[in-house]
Amino acid sequence: MNIKERIDHLRAELHRHNYNYYVLNAPEISDRQFDDMMRELQDLEDAYPEYRDSNSPTMRVGSDINKNFVQVPHKYPMLSLGNTYSESEVADFYDRIKKALNEDFEICCELKFDGTSISLTYEDGKLIRAVTRGDGEKGDDVTDNVRTIRAIPLVLHGDYPKSFEIRGEILMPWTVFEELNKEKEAREEPLFANPRNAASGTLKLQNSAIVASRKLDSYLYYLLGEELPSNGHYENLQAAKRWGFKISEHMRKVRTLNDIYDYINYWDKERKNLPVATDGIVLKVNSLRQQRYLGYTAKSPRWAIAYKFQAERALTRLDKVSYQVGRTGAVTPVANLEPVQLAGTIVKRASLHNADIIESLDLHIGDMVYVEKGGEIIPKITGVAKEMRGMLLGDKVRFITHCPECGSRLIRYENEAAYYCPNETACPPQIKGKIEHFISRRAMNIEGLGPETVDMFYRVGLIKTVADLYSLKVSDISQLNRMGNKSAENIIKGIEASRQVPFERVLFALGIRFVGETVAKKLCRTFSNIDELSNASIESLKGIDEIGEKIAQSVIAYFSNPQNLLLIEKLKSAGLQFARSSQDDGEGRTDKLKGQSVVISGVFSHYSRDEYKAMIENNGGKNVGSISSKTSFILAGENMGPAKLEKAQKLGIKIMSEEEFLALIS
């Protein structure tokens, strides 16, 4: 056997043993034998680099090379499912299908795994791309990270189509999640809220070696392509299982409503014994032909629905109440509890929301309280077992009057439930929160920085405000713990690139209270630069469409603070964009849709929904979410919702195709 043959043999055997262990749960060899084979293959690939293969089993270990993720479009949009919470709503879904089809049909019942969605593309039996859900139209290419997940096959076996896409969930098992949070707690780092967040965060790490160490799992649940083996969704997934994919063994095909209820009731209890998080049941019409006939609404398929389980509840003791300060200064009370098992995890803390909730619960230290997980994610206290109160009842819980971080006296705004720390320029959690918001993707989008990095930079004194980011040097960063020269260079590169971010996103990044992305856009279209905006009167602000008293007062207050003005001057000196560009100022903009309100509905082929919304705004139009007599026209893609279509016809509103719209604004 020559070198190439030996490498091919080792790869085939390792792929087979990996499938046996992680998918079938039926290993044939010991871990030591597997490791020995992997080591031999690694040595051969190092010695003969001409035989390297991106789908080799050695790719499972990942790499410590940092990189930026590239966004790629989905061939088929990744839509979300409509949610239902009661058996009566399930019955409504079943009856709608029955009425629409007017023929026999089957429903495929599946567990709804609570992870992060992934789309995998295979060609000629090899994984070529893995993409996150993103905004449904496009997502991040995370192929290198996904190659480290042993439940996902890199090379298939059997009679598979030449090209296809398969979708599913990336999951972090409960045991791995608990262990990871123990490690983070020991290092005094922020904990992951739940396995879904942990899986999502892990998948976005730019170090695939760390991804590999976190032992992610995966279940696949939907097959797409031009040459699928069957007309049946269930049958296609059984074929995918034969090709090497991990498909849940708990899928069931049923015909009656009672069969659906039986499946729901069984898994409402049994799901607690599963190794991964689930938060409901998914019901799908099994026939692909019938799926195509039923079609889609603008956001979800008509042939599928998700039934969400009711929150699980536990009883435990309240030990104390602590308080957390967020980016906006909002102070959130947190209940510290005697640890209790709830929905697969040990719960030690729960949200109390605000002072009014505490008062309404009549909460005392030492109370036995009921804890629920809303949507299986964030624990919250929903009640007090007052009948269990004894003679040793502790003090009544009263909301604090001063910030636990900086000591400032808290304030409460009119018509708001939360208390706020007003010291926004010197309160540590607010400072770090503002920096985290500033660097986020929809704001300045600074690659290489995240909450943990911001926290470290703040603790060691490298940054105190967002302006300090623009004074950082590679040498400042590379000497820090767990930071190397490459990581430092990537961070500086990301900071440099952010100097070109347009005015409207810079304004959003400043974190002015109540100024979200949409409001920032409207302000930037009214005021050509930051100086004009900072000198605006409350009347001129309120004259802008959809900006009322609350937003206007917040903008005035922000620019009345000398420290905010000093910050803006520093950011100006750093070269950030605080004025409309010539393109924003008119180039490419028209009044062709001036005064027109447009509703977007359906699935589009030429551009994404967000791109069409931008086109409407750039041509003077206004995007609205619902149809009324004031709607000028509907931009309609494929599978426009029947309710919208009926209402449009009833009101006599014009329905415009993609091609007609593009011709109109060309």
Buried (B, 14 or more C-beta within 10 A) or exposed (E): EEEEEBBBEBBEBBBBBBBBBBBEEEBEBEEEEBEEBBEBBBEBBEEEEEBEBEBBBBBBBBBEEBEEBEEBEBEEBBBEBBBBEEBEBBBEBBEBBEEBBEEEBBBBBBBBBBBBBBBBBBEEBBBEBBBBBBBBBBBBBBBBBBBBBBBBBBBBBEEBBEEBBBBBBBBBBBEBBBEBBEEBEEEEBEBBEBBBBBBBBBBBBBBBBBBBBBBBBBBBBBBBBEEBBBEBBBBBBBBBBBBBBBBBEBBBBBEEBEBBBBBBEBBBEEBEEBEBBBBBBBBBBBBBEBBEBBBBBBBBBBBBBBBBBEBBEBEBBBBEBEBBBBBBBBBBBBBEBEEBEBBBBEBBBBBBBBBEBBEEBEBBBBBBBBBBBEBBBEBBBBBBEEEEEEEEEEEEBEBBEEBBBBEBEBEBEEEEEBBBBBBBBEBBBBBBBBBBBBBBEEBBBBBBBBBBBBBBBBEEEBBBBBBBBBEBEBEBBBEBEEBBEBBBBBBBBBBEBBBEBBBBBBBBBBBBBBBEEEBBBBBBBBBBEBBBBBEBEEEBBEEBEEBEEEBBBBBBEBBEEEEBEEBBEBBBEBEBBBBBEEEBBEEEBEEBBEEBBBBBBBBBEEBBBEEBBBBBBBBBBBBBEEBEEEBBBBBBBEBBBEEBBEBBEEEEBEBBBBEEBBEEBE
